Amino acid sequence: MRWGLLVSVGAVVFAIAGLVAILSRVDLSAVQQPGRTGEYLRSRLTRAVIRRRAARANIPPQPPDLETSMSLAEGKNIYDADCAVCHGPDGHTPTSAGQGMLPRTVALDSAGVQSYSDRELFSIVREGIRFTGMPGFAGSETEQHIWDVVDYLRSLR
C-alpha cells in the first residue's frame, strides 16, 4: 500500500516537474517567429478545426444573389470597415497592425485562403479563429453581410 502511494506521488511530482520544464521554454512573444515545425503544425491544426467546425455548424445556405455587383459592393464596404484594418485595403498587403500579429495576417488572395470552401470562409468570418487575432463578426454583422464578405473574398482571386 505504501509503495503504491509513494510511486503515485513520485509520478505526479515527475509530471509536474516535466510540465514546468516544458512551459519554461515556451515563448508566447508576438515578435518571435515560430519555427517551421511549429508553423506547419499550427496551420494543419487550424485548417482541420475550421473544416470540422464548418461541417458541423448551422450555416445558412448561400443566398442566390451572390456574385452580383450589389453583393460585391456590399462585401467590399463591410471588408473596408471590418477587415482592411489588418488585411490591408487590397486584401494582400497587411497593415502594420496585421504585420505585428503572430501568426501573421494572411493575404486573402493566397492559394491557402482561396482553397477554403465558401462554408469554411463563412465560418471563419462569422466565428473567427482563436489565438490568431481573427475576430468573429457574428455579433456585429448579419448572415447576409457575412455572405457578401465571402463573395468579396472570392473576387480577390
C-alpha positions as CSV (number, residue, x, y, z in Angstrom):
1,M,0.0,0.0,0.0
2,R,2.8,2.4,0.9
3,W,4.8,1.7,-2.2
4,G,1.8,2.3,-4.4
5,L,1.2,5.7,-2.8
6,L,4.9,6.5,-2.9
7,V,5.1,5.6,-6.6
8,S,1.9,7.6,-7.4
9,V,3.2,10.7,-5.6
10,G,6.6,10.3,-7.4
11,A,4.8,10.1,-10.8
12,V,2.8,13.2,-10.1
13,V,5.9,15.2,-8.9
14,F,7.8,14.0,-12.0
15,A,4.9,15.0,-14.3
16,I,4.7,18.5,-12.7
17,A,8.4,19.0,-13.0
18,G,8.3,18.0,-16.6
19,L,5.4,20.4,-17.3
20,V,7.3,23.2,-15.6
21,A,10.4,22.4,-17.7
22,I,8.4,22.4,-20.9
23,L,6.4,25.6,-20.1
24,S,9.6,27.5,-19.2
25,R,10.8,27.0,-22.8
26,V,7.5,28.2,-24.4
27,D,7.8,31.7,-25.8
28,L,4.5,33.5,-26.4
29,S,6.1,36.6,-27.9
30,A,4.2,38.1,-30.8
31,V,7.6,39.2,-32.3
32,Q,9.5,35.9,-32.3
33,Q,8.8,34.0,-35.5
34,P,7.8,30.3,-34.9
35,G,9.9,27.6,-36.3
36,R,9.0,25.6,-39.4
37,T,7.7,22.7,-37.5
38,G,5.5,24.9,-35.2
39,E,4.1,26.8,-38.1
40,Y,3.4,23.7,-40.0
41,L,1.6,22.1,-37.1
42,R,-0.4,25.3,-36.3
43,S,-1.5,25.7,-39.9
44,R,-2.6,22.0,-40.2
45,L,-4.4,22.1,-36.9
46,T,-6.2,25.3,-37.8
47,R,-7.3,24.0,-41.2
48,A,-8.6,20.8,-39.6
49,V,-10.5,22.6,-36.9
50,I,-12.0,25.1,-39.4
51,R,-13.1,22.2,-41.7
52,R,-14.7,20.3,-38.8
53,R,-16.4,23.4,-37.5
54,A,-17.8,24.4,-40.9
55,A,-19.1,20.8,-41.4
56,R,-20.9,20.8,-38.1
57,A,-22.1,24.4,-37.9
58,N,-25.5,25.6,-38.6
59,I,-24.6,27.7,-41.6
60,P,-27.4,29.2,-43.7
61,P,-27.4,28.3,-47.4
62,Q,-25.7,30.7,-49.7
63,P,-28.1,33.4,-51.0
64,P,-28.9,33.1,-54.7
65,D,-27.8,36.7,-55.3
66,L,-24.1,36.1,-54.6
67,E,-21.6,37.2,-57.2
68,T,-23.8,40.1,-58.2
69,S,-22.4,43.7,-58.4
70,M,-24.6,44.6,-55.4
71,S,-23.3,41.7,-53.3
72,L,-19.7,42.5,-54.2
73,A,-20.2,46.2,-53.4
74,E,-21.7,45.4,-50.0
75,G,-19.0,42.9,-49.3
76,K,-16.3,45.5,-50.1
77,N,-18.0,48.1,-47.9
78,I,-18.0,45.6,-45.0
79,Y,-14.5,44.5,-45.7
80,D,-13.3,48.1,-45.7
81,A,-15.0,48.7,-42.4
82,D,-14.1,45.5,-40.5
83,C,-11.2,43.7,-42.3
84,A,-8.9,46.2,-44.0
85,V,-7.5,47.5,-40.7
86,C,-5.5,44.2,-40.5
87,H,-5.5,42.7,-44.0
88,G,-5.0,46.0,-45.8
89,P,-7.2,47.8,-48.3
90,D,-6.3,45.4,-51.2
91,G,-6.5,42.2,-49.2
92,H,-3.0,41.1,-49.8
93,T,-0.8,43.8,-48.2
94,P,-1.3,43.6,-44.4
95,T,-1.2,46.9,-42.5
96,S,1.4,47.4,-39.8
97,A,-1.2,46.1,-37.3
98,G,-1.6,42.9,-39.3
99,Q,2.2,42.5,-39.8
100,G,2.6,42.7,-36.0
101,M,0.5,39.7,-35.3
102,L,1.7,36.1,-34.9
103,P,0.6,34.2,-36.8
104,R,0.9,36.9,-39.4
105,T,-2.2,38.2,-41.1
106,V,-2.7,36.2,-44.3
107,A,-3.0,37.5,-47.8
108,L,-6.7,36.9,-48.7
109,D,-5.9,36.2,-52.3
110,S,-3.4,33.5,-51.4
111,A,-3.9,29.9,-52.5
112,G,-4.3,28.8,-48.9
113,V,-7.2,31.2,-48.2
114,Q,-8.8,30.6,-51.6
115,S,-8.7,26.9,-51.1
116,Y,-11.2,27.1,-48.3
117,S,-14.8,26.3,-49.3
118,D,-17.4,29.0,-49.1
119,R,-18.9,27.4,-46.0
120,E,-15.4,27.4,-44.3
121,L,-14.9,31.1,-45.2
122,F,-18.3,31.9,-43.8
123,S,-17.4,30.1,-40.6
124,I,-14.1,31.9,-40.3
125,V,-15.7,35.3,-40.8
126,R,-18.6,34.6,-38.5
127,E,-16.8,32.7,-35.7
128,G,-13.2,34.0,-36.0
129,I,-10.1,31.9,-35.2
130,R,-9.0,31.9,-31.6
131,F,-5.3,32.8,-30.8
132,T,-4.8,34.3,-34.3
133,G,-6.2,37.8,-34.0
134,M,-9.0,37.0,-36.3
135,P,-12.2,38.1,-34.6
136,G,-15.6,36.7,-35.2
137,F,-18.3,39.0,-36.6
138,A,-21.4,37.0,-35.6
139,G,-22.4,39.7,-33.1
140,S,-21.9,42.7,-35.4
141,E,-22.8,41.6,-38.9
142,T,-25.8,39.8,-40.3
143,E,-25.5,36.4,-42.0
144,Q,-26.3,38.1,-45.4
145,H,-23.5,40.6,-44.8
146,I,-21.1,37.7,-44.0
147,W,-22.1,36.0,-47.2
148,D,-21.4,39.3,-49.0
149,V,-17.9,39.4,-47.5
150,V,-17.3,35.8,-48.6
151,D,-18.4,36.9,-52.1
152,Y,-16.0,39.8,-52.0
153,L,-13.1,37.5,-50.8
154,R,-13.7,35.2,-53.8
155,S,-13.4,38.2,-56.1
156,L,-9.8,38.8,-54.8
157,R,-8.5,35.7,-56.6
